[in-house]
Amino acid sequence: MTHPIGIDFGGSGIKAAPVDLSVGDFASDRQRIDTPQPSTPDAVADVMVELVGRFPEATGPVGVTVPGVVRNGVVHSAANIDKAWLGTDADALLTKRLGRDVHVVNDADAAGVAELRYGAAKGRSGLVILTTLGTGIGSALLYNGVLVPNSELGHLEIGGHVAEKRAAASIKTNEDLSWEEWAGRLTTYYRTLEKLFSPDLFVVGGGVSKDAAKFLHLVDIETEIIPATLRNRAGIIGAAVITSE
């Protein structure tokens, strides 16, 4: 098979699966290995070599998500991974180690592309902003089907606070906020994005999107806001899409 492989590199786990681009889903069961500590480029590359080796039938290119800014294959931020990634040409390193074409992309950007191609944003024109609510807040800007990479809208400063330090899903848990209290903070966040970007649609991803019925209707904004549909599959699928284009 010429299926590409998507790899989702996170702070706690590295997950991989071949992706059938004709349907936008895994071509075989996802595999996961804990992220090594420290998560240096060489240690992470070792894990990725093992994961790719578990899919001998998938011979296509490999797409890899990184929780940081990626420009031309080079990692420029590393909030939740080892600082040794800063300045690393991840495309070159992983292409050499895996022995096949590898393309590295920001994790939220990958999720956004997946939702655009196969999920909640499919068929939607104009400006779509995907946000992933998790440990922090990731974002993807999609305009008429084109990704504008590395938006990092979780790092906006609102009212003297970095947005993700007030409104990420982890903050709801850590501060034991009710759904209503958390939705109030999300309202402040999304209203700020409305003022800055005038989007046509918000798509809300991250693990908490499975609980969308408990909080999205409480977010008081003018823009349509809907839950993502691919959830934790989005990073792997989007990375495979991007590496194949």
Helices and strands as residue ranges (DSSP letters): E 5-9, E 13-20, E 25-26, E 31-34, H 41-53, E 62-66, E 70-71, E 74-75, G 83-85, H 90-98, E 102-106, H 107-118, E 127-133, E 137-143, E 146-148, G 153-155, E 157-158, E 161-162, H 164-167, H 169-174, H 179-197, E 201-205, G 207-211, H 212-215, G 216-218, E 225-227, G 231-233, H 234-244
